[in-house]
Amino acid sequence: MLKKIILSTRPMAYKEEQVLFSTVDLETWHLPLAEIVRLPLTQQAQTAIRSADWLFFTSQIPVSQILPYSPPKAKIAVIGAKTAAEVAAWGKSVSFVSQAPTKAAMIEEWHKLQRRPQRIFYAKSQLADDLLEKQLTTHHVISCVTYHNQPNEANAKELRKLLQLNALHGVYLTSPSIVDRFYAVYKDFLDVSLELIALGETTKQQIESYGLTATLLSVYMNQC
């Protein structure tokens, strides 16, 4: 009997992982724990995008909102291969990918390479912190909330049912906000043992902040 693992993401976003898990006899279920509500871009935001030297993406989600307004001269900085692939799908080139897949590392690495003041447009959700704005004070950063990350109540209820039935082997978590959505349910079922698998280091750290144990996807696949 195949072990069942929840992919807490949009079905189209993580096809590669679904294939990977199938190679180690894990049956995957997509159960997105967040709903993304994209907001209309204001005229002010559109103007800021068109005048930017750099566009910063710490998530795949706002790429489709921002790039239609991107000027040819704008360079693009991203965290991670997934976001880089999303940018490439729009026919754009990525000028900077952080060596370590965390926002703090992205800021530090990029800043070392860009000492001259730059105009930066940064699209984010209402849950994002202001680390980038605080750390890049020698540059002109315009950040804008372009989407809302909201809990998916129906899928949270489904997750609760699965935990009550002890029907899961593990959960694959892909961002700190998804970890928060997951823990809001799982905190009532901490006696249920689960394999918690994190896409990257930032997500792993968020899982561990709740006192839970997590394994990076790359490490997990090497262990199987």
C-alpha positions in Angstrom: 0.0 0.0 0.0 1.4 3.4 -1.0 2.1 5.9 1.7 0.2 9.2 1.3 1.8 12.6 1.3 0.1 16.0 1.1 1.4 18.6 -1.4 0.3 21.8 0.2 0.6 23.7 -3.1 -1.1 24.5 -6.3 -1.2 21.4 -8.6 0.5 23.0 -11.5 3.3 24.6 -9.5 5.1 21.5 -8.2 4.7 18.8 -10.9 8.4 17.8 -10.6 8.0 17.0 -6.9 5.0 14.9 -7.6 7.1 12.8 -10.0 9.9 12.6 -7.5 7.7 11.4 -4.7 6.2 8.7 -7.0 9.6 7.2 -7.5 9.8 6.4 -3.8 6.3 4.9 -3.6 4.6 8.0 -2.2 1.0 8.7 -3.3 0.6 12.5 -3.6 -2.5 14.5 -2.8 -2.8 18.2 -3.7 -4.3 20.1 -0.8 -3.4 23.8 -1.1 -3.7 25.4 2.3 -3.7 29.0 1.0 -5.7 30.9 -1.5 -4.0 33.7 -3.5 -6.0 36.8 -4.3 -4.2 39.0 -6.8 -4.9 42.7 -6.4 -5.2 45.2 -9.2 -2.0 47.2 -9.8 -2.4 50.9 -9.1 -1.2 53.4 -11.6 1.5 54.4 -9.1 2.7 50.8 -9.0 2.7 50.4 -12.8 4.8 53.6 -13.0 7.3 52.3 -10.4 7.7 49.1 -12.3 8.4 50.9 -15.6 11.0 53.1 -14.0 12.7 50.3 -12.0 16.3 49.2 -12.5 15.6 45.9 -10.8 12.6 43.8 -10.1 12.8 41.6 -7.0 10.8 38.4 -6.7 10.9 36.3 -3.5 8.0 34.2 -4.7 6.6 32.9 -8.1 3.2 34.4 -7.4 3.6 38.0 -8.5 5.7 37.3 -11.5 2.7 37.2 -13.9 1.4 40.5 -12.4 4.6 42.4 -12.8 6.4 41.3 -15.9 3.7 42.6 -18.4 4.8 46.1 -17.2 8.5 45.4 -17.1 10.7 47.7 -19.2 13.4 46.0 -21.4 16.2 47.6 -19.3 15.0 46.2 -16.0 17.1 43.4 -14.4 15.5 40.7 -12.4 16.6 39.2 -9.1 15.0 36.0 -7.7 15.2 33.4 -4.9 15.3 29.9 -6.1 14.9 27.8 -9.3 11.1 27.8 -9.2 10.8 31.5 -9.4 13.6 31.7 -12.0 11.7 29.2 -14.2 8.5 31.3 -13.8 10.3 34.3 -15.1 11.8 32.4 -18.0 8.3 31.2 -18.9 7.5 34.8 -19.6 10.5 35.1 -21.9 12.6 37.2 -19.5 16.1 36.6 -18.3 17.1 36.5 -14.7 20.1 38.6 -13.8 20.6 37.4 -10.2 19.8 34.2 -8.3 20.9 34.0 -4.7 23.3 31.2 -3.9 21.4 30.4 -0.7 17.6 30.3 -1.1 16.7 32.7 1.7 15.6 36.3 1.6 18.4 37.4 3.9 21.0 35.7 1.8 19.5 37.2 -1.4 19.8 40.7 0.0 23.3 40.2 1.3 24.6 38.7 -1.9 23.0 41.2 -4.2 24.0 44.2 -2.1 27.7 43.1 -2.4 27.4 43.3 -6.1 25.4 46.5 -6.4 27.1 49.4 -4.5 25.7 52.1 -6.7 22.1 53.2 -5.8 19.5 51.3 -7.8 15.7 51.7 -8.2 14.1 48.5 -7.0 10.5 47.4 -7.3 9.5 44.6 -4.9 6.1 42.8 -5.1 5.0 40.9 -2.0 2.0 39.6 -0.1 0.4 41.2 3.0 2.2 38.6 5.1 5.7 39.5 4.0 8.1 41.3 6.4 10.0 44.5 5.5 13.5 43.0 5.7 14.4 43.9 2.2 13.3 47.5 2.6 15.3 47.8 5.9 18.5 46.3 4.6 18.7 48.1 1.2 18.4 51.6 2.5 21.2 52.9 0.2 18.9 52.0 -2.7 15.5 53.4 -3.6 13.1 50.5 -2.8 9.4 50.6 -3.7 7.6 47.7 -2.2 4.0 47.0 -3.0 1.5 44.4 -1.7 0.2 42.9 -5.0 -1.6 39.9 -3.6 -3.2 38.5 -0.5 -2.3 35.1 1.0 -5.5 33.8 2.7 -6.2 30.5 4.4 -8.1 27.9 2.4 -10.7 27.0 4.9 -12.2 24.0 3.0 -8.8 22.4 2.6 -7.9 23.1 6.2 -11.0 21.1 7.2 -10.0 18.3 4.9 -6.5 18.2 6.5 -8.1 18.0 9.9 -10.1 15.0 8.8 -7.1 13.3 7.4 -5.2 13.9 10.6 -8.1 12.5 12.7 -7.9 9.4 10.6 -4.1 9.2 10.8 -4.2 8.7 7.1 -1.0 10.6 6.2 2.7 9.7 6.0 3.9 13.3 5.5 3.3 16.8 4.3 5.4 18.7 1.7 5.7 22.4 2.7 6.9 25.1 0.3 6.9 28.4 2.1 6.8 30.0 5.6 3.2 31.1 5.1 2.1 27.6 4.1 3.9 26.3 7.2 1.8 28.7 9.3 -1.4 27.6 7.6 -0.4 24.0 8.3 0.5 24.4 11.9 -2.8 26.2 12.6 -4.4 22.8 12.1 -1.6 20.4 13.1 -1.2 22.0 16.5 -4.3 20.0 17.6 -2.7 16.8 16.4 0.9 16.9 17.5 0.6 13.2 18.7 0.2 12.2 15.0 3.6 11.5 13.6 4.3 13.0 10.2 7.3 13.3 7.9 7.6 17.1 7.3 9.5 17.9 4.1 10.6 21.4 3.3 11.3 22.8 -0.2 14.1 25.1 1.1 16.0 26.3 4.1 13.6 29.2 4.9 10.7 26.9 5.0 12.6 24.4 7.1 13.5 27.1 9.6 9.8 28.1 9.9 8.8 24.5 10.6 11.5 24.2 13.2 10.4 27.5 14.8 7.3 25.6 16.0 9.4 22.9 17.6 8.9 20.4 14.8 11.5 18.4 12.9 11.8 19.0 9.1 13.8 17.5 6.3 14.9 19.4 3.2 13.5 17.8 0.0 17.0 17.2 -1.4 18.0 15.4 1.8 14.8 13.4 2.0 15.2 12.1 -1.6 18.8 11.1 -1.0 17.7 9.1 2.1 15.0 7.2 0.3 
